[in-house]
Amino acid sequence: KAILQMSYASQIISGGASASNAVIDALAGHAPFATLAEKDGLGIQTRDAEDGEMLSAGIALSLDSGVLSESDRSTTPYLTIEVDGKTPEAVAEGMLEKIKAKSSSSSSAVTVGKVVTIVGLSGVGKGTTVSCLRSLLASEREDKDVSKVLCWSNGNIFRSLTMLTSLHMEQNGLSDVGAVIGGSGAADLKKTLMGMLKFERNPTTNLFDTHIVGLGVDYWVKDIETTVLKGPLVSGKIPTVAKSTQGEVVKFVRGAVDLLTREGGVDVIVEGRAETVDFIVSENRYELVMADGSVIGMRRAAQRVAGELVKEGLEATEADDAVIEKLKAVVDRL
């Protein structure tokens, strides 16, 4: 085996990048896996292109309506990092060195949290890299408190807005979400709904959170993110609401990040697509890219194959040859 020291079974059970690398190594030269990887890679490219078009259209709408302006874009350029052949840990460690260098050269006398923005297309390892960077940033803090390093997600804000939109529709006998959030009178409605979202400290937990108050509800997002925000009020409507509220959400995030860093002393990592992250102010901006695009398809295919094999039941003691045959069987089914 190339480089890998642990057994394939142990690597796959451990999950993450180790599992993907083990599957790719085990199935090197296996034509059906190459076909699956190519198919998955094309699927990712198609979805990325569709997502990019939707986000760009949403940002253009926000610029045209005056919710955002070009001057809101961060003027700090992204530093491009090629991730080919690198582990997420190595990528995160490289980022940390650059972040520390910027911090040491800062002339600010006020201690505030750092803002790190990371963009990149699907499959380049943003999620795993962010997780690694979060741990590294926590280790650099005087308090070593990982809870003071936040990985920000816009998803819950869009879900909260979608829930409020659904409640507004129910209470007013409306059924066309596109017309409600994007038609005549939508600008006033969006302003009203955004006024029902406040980013503030929850007195019960003493942690910052998004507080939703209006239309008969009073929720903290952390309390409902796996229940109400994943329920029927939200499902199916998010893409439509998101397209029409990109600017509103970006402005909300800018305010939340500023509050977290300045008042809470929290380090914030904002990860996503450049179309929206462009508007988050940060001195630490990174774009993850992969020179060999075929690897993205292999990674996604490997994740799927590994997940199926673990679901079936895999023992860490199983021999590599046996694991390879099981992996091939999974590929044939996919």
C-alpha positions in Angstrom: 0.0 0.0 0.0 1.1 3.5 -0.7 2.1 5.5 2.4 -0.8 4.3 4.5 0.3 2.6 7.7 -3.0 1.6 9.3 -5.2 -1.2 7.8 -7.8 -0.2 5.2 -10.5 -1.2 7.7 -9.2 0.9 10.5 -8.8 3.9 8.1 -12.3 3.5 6.8 -13.9 3.2 10.2 -12.0 6.3 11.5 -13.9 8.3 8.8 -13.1 11.7 7.3 -10.2 12.2 4.9 -8.5 9.0 6.2 -11.5 6.9 5.0 -11.6 8.6 1.6 -7.8 8.2 1.1 -8.0 4.5 2.1 -10.8 3.8 -0.4 -9.0 5.6 -3.2 -5.8 3.7 -2.5 -7.6 0.4 -2.2 -9.5 0.8 -5.5 -6.6 2.4 -7.5 -6.9 0.9 -11.1 -10.4 -0.5 -10.5 -12.3 0.7 -13.6 -15.8 0.6 -12.1 -14.7 2.9 -9.3 -13.1 5.3 -11.8 -16.4 5.4 -13.7 -18.3 6.1 -10.5 -15.9 8.9 -9.5 -16.2 10.5 -13.0 -20.0 10.4 -12.6 -20.0 11.9 -9.1 -17.5 14.6 -10.3 -19.8 15.7 -13.1 -22.7 15.8 -10.7 -20.8 18.0 -8.3 -19.8 20.4 -11.1 -23.4 20.6 -12.3 -24.7 21.4 -8.8 -21.9 23.9 -8.2 -22.7 25.7 -11.4 -26.4 25.8 -10.5 -25.7 27.0 -7.0 -23.4 29.7 -8.4 -26.0 31.0 -10.8 -28.6 31.1 -8.0 -26.3 32.9 -5.6 -25.1 35.4 -8.3 -28.7 36.1 -9.2 -29.6 36.7 -5.5 -26.6 39.0 -5.0 -27.5 40.9 -8.2 -31.0 41.4 -7.0 -29.7 42.7 -3.7 -27.4 45.1 -5.5 -30.1 46.3 -7.8 -32.5 46.9 -4.9 -29.9 48.7 -2.8 -29.9 46.2 0.0 -26.2 45.7 -0.8 -23.7 48.0 -2.6 -20.4 47.2 -4.3 -18.6 49.1 -1.6 -19.8 46.4 0.9 -17.4 43.9 -0.7 -14.3 43.1 1.2 -11.3 44.7 -0.4 -8.8 42.1 0.9 -8.0 39.6 -1.8 -8.3 35.8 -1.2 -5.1 33.9 -0.8 -5.4 30.8 -3.0 -4.3 27.5 -1.5 -4.0 24.4 -3.7 -5.0 21.4 -1.6 -3.9 18.7 -4.0 -2.0 16.0 -2.1 -2.4 17.8 1.3 -4.3 16.6 4.3 -6.9 19.0 5.8 -4.7 19.2 8.9 -1.8 20.4 6.7 -3.9 22.9 4.9 -5.3 24.3 8.3 -1.8 24.5 9.8 -0.6 26.5 6.8 -3.6 28.9 7.3 -2.8 29.2 11.0 0.8 30.3 10.3 -0.5 33.0 7.9 -3.2 34.1 10.4 -0.6 34.4 13.2 1.7 36.4 11.0 -1.1 38.9 10.2 -2.0 39.1 13.9 1.6 39.8 15.0 1.8 42.6 12.4 -1.5 44.2 13.5 -1.1 47.7 15.1 -4.5 47.5 16.9 -4.4 47.9 20.6 -7.9 46.5 21.1 -8.2 42.7 21.5 -10.9 41.3 19.4 -11.7 38.0 17.9 -10.4 37.0 14.4 -12.5 36.6 11.3 -11.4 34.0 8.9 -13.3 33.5 5.6 -12.8 30.3 3.5 -14.3 29.8 0.1 -14.1 27.0 -2.5 -16.3 24.8 -4.6 -17.7 21.5 -3.4 -15.3 18.6 -2.8 -12.2 20.6 -2.0 -12.4 19.8 1.7 -13.7 23.1 3.2 -15.7 21.4 6.0 -12.9 19.2 7.3 -10.3 22.0 7.0 -12.6 24.3 8.9 -12.9 21.7 11.7 -9.1 21.4 11.9 -8.6 25.1 11.8 -11.1 25.6 14.6 -9.1 23.3 16.9 -5.9 25.0 16.0 -7.3 28.5 16.6 -8.5 27.3 20.0 -5.1 26.0 20.9 -3.6 29.5 20.2 -6.1 31.3 22.5 -5.0 32.1 26.0 -8.1 30.5 27.4 -7.8 27.4 25.1 -11.6 27.5 24.9 -12.9 25.8 21.7 -16.3 27.3 22.3 -14.8 30.7 21.6 -14.1 29.6 18.0 -17.3 29.6 16.0 -17.8 28.1 12.6 -20.6 30.3 11.2 -23.3 28.8 8.9 -25.7 30.9 7.0 -28.0 27.9 6.7 -29.9 28.5 10.0 -30.5 32.1 9.1 -32.1 31.2 5.8 -34.1 28.5 7.6 -35.3 31.0 10.2 -36.4 33.4 7.4 -38.1 30.5 5.6 -40.0 29.5 8.7 -41.2 33.1 9.3 -42.2 33.4 5.6 -44.2 30.2 6.0 -45.9 31.4 9.1 -46.8 34.7 7.3 -48.3 32.7 4.4 -50.3 30.5 6.7 -51.7 33.4 8.7 -52.6 35.3 5.5 -53.9 32.5 3.4 -51.1 32.7 0.9 -49.7 29.7 -1.1 -47.1 31.0 -3.7 -43.8 31.4 -1.8 -42.1 33.0 -4.9 -44.7 35.7 -5.2 -44.7 36.3 -1.4 -40.9 36.7 -1.0 -40.1 38.0 -4.5 -43.2 39.9 -5.8 -44.9 43.2 -5.2 -44.5 44.3 -1.6 -41.7 41.8 -0.9 -39.2 44.4 0.1 -41.4 45.6 3.0 -42.1 42.0 4.0 -38.4 41.1 4.0 -37.6 44.1 6.2 -40.4 43.1 8.6 -39.3 39.5 8.8 -35.6 40.5 9.2 -36.7 42.7 12.1 -37.9 39.5 13.9 -34.3 38.1 13.9 -32.0 39.5 16.6 -28.4 38.2 17.2 -27.9 38.6 20.9 -26.9 36.8 24.1 -29.2 34.2 25.4 -29.7 34.9 29.1 -30.2 31.2 29.9 -27.0 30.0 28.3 -25.0 33.3 28.3 -24.1 32.5 24.7 -24.7 34.5 21.5 -27.5 33.1 19.4 -30.1 34.2 16.9 -33.4 35.1 18.6 -36.6 34.7 16.6 -39.5 36.7 17.9 -42.6 37.5 15.9 -45.7 36.0 14.2 -46.5 34.2 17.5 -43.2 32.5 18.0 -40.3 33.1 20.4 -37.4 30.8 19.7 -33.6 30.6 20.0 -32.1 29.0 17.0 -30.0 26.6 19.0 -33.1 25.2 20.5 -34.9 24.4 17.3 -32.1 23.9 14.7 -32.7 20.1 14.5 -36.5 20.2 14.9 -38.6 23.1 13.8 -36.0 24.4 11.3 -35.8 21.0 9.7 -39.6 20.6 9.7 -42.5 21.1 7.2 -42.6 24.9 7.7 -39.1 25.0 6.1 -38.6 22.1 3.8 -39.1 22.8 0.1 -39.2 26.6 0.4 -35.5 27.3 1.3 -34.1 27.8 -2.3 -36.9 30.2 -3.2 -36.5 32.2 0.0 -32.7 32.1 -0.2 -32.5 33.5 -3.7 -34.6 36.5 -2.7 -32.9 37.2 0.6 -29.1 36.9 -0.1 -28.4 40.6 0.7 -30.6 40.7 3.9 -28.8 37.6 5.2 -25.3 38.9 4.3 -26.0 42.1 6.3 -27.3 40.1 9.2 -24.2 38.0 9.2 -21.9 41.0 9.0 -23.6 42.4 12.1 -23.4 39.1 14.0 -19.8 38.5 13.2 -18.9 42.0 14.3 -20.7 41.5 17.6 -19.1 38.1 18.2 -15.6 39.3 17.6 -15.8 42.8 19.2 -18.0 42.1 22.2 -17.7 38.4 22.7 -14.0 38.1 21.8 -14.9 35.1 19.7 -12.9 33.9 16.6 -15.2 33.3 13.7 -14.7 31.1 10.7 -17.1 31.9 7.8 -17.1 29.1 5.2 -19.1 29.1 2.0 -19.2 30.3 -1.6 -17.4 33.4 -2.8 -20.6 35.0 -4.1 -21.8 35.7 -0.6 -18.6 35.5 1.5 -17.2 38.3 -0.6 -19.3 40.6 1.5 -17.9 39.5 4.9 -15.1 41.8 6.1 -11.9 39.9 7.0 -8.2 40.2 6.7 -7.8 36.4 6.7 -9.4 35.3 3.4 -8.6 32.0 1.7 -9.8 30.2 -1.4 -9.3 26.4 -1.5 -8.7 25.0 -5.0 -7.8 21.7 -6.5 -5.7 21.7 -9.6 -6.7 18.2 -10.5 -10.5 18.3 -10.7 -10.9 14.6 -11.1 -9.8 14.1 -7.4 -13.1 15.8 -6.3 -15.1 13.1 -8.0 -12.9 10.4 -6.5 -13.3 11.9 -3.0 -17.0 12.0 -3.2 -17.3 8.5 -4.6 -14.9 7.3 -1.9 -17.0 8.9 0.8 -20.1 7.2 -0.5 -18.4 3.8 -0.8 -16.9 4.1 2.7 -20.2 5.1 4.2 -22.0 2.1 2.7 -19.4 -0.3 3.8 -19.4 1.0 7.4 -23.2 0.9 7.4 -23.1 -2.8 6.4 -20.7 -3.6 9.2 -16.9 -3.5 9.0 -14.5 -4.9 11.6 -11.2 -3.1 12.2 -9.4 -6.5 12.2 -10.5 -7.4 8.7 -7.6 -8.1 6.2 -7.0 -5.6 3.5 -7.6 -8.1 0.7 -11.1 -8.9 2.1 -11.9 -5.2 2.5 -10.9 -4.5 -1.1 -13.3 -7.2 -2.3 -16.1 -5.7 -0.1 -15.3 -2.2 -1.5 -15.6 -3.5 -5.1 -19.0 -5.1 -4.3 -20.2 -1.8 -2.9 -19.1 0.0 -6.1 -21.0 -2.5 -8.2 -24.2 -1.8 -6.3 -23.7 2.0 -6.6 
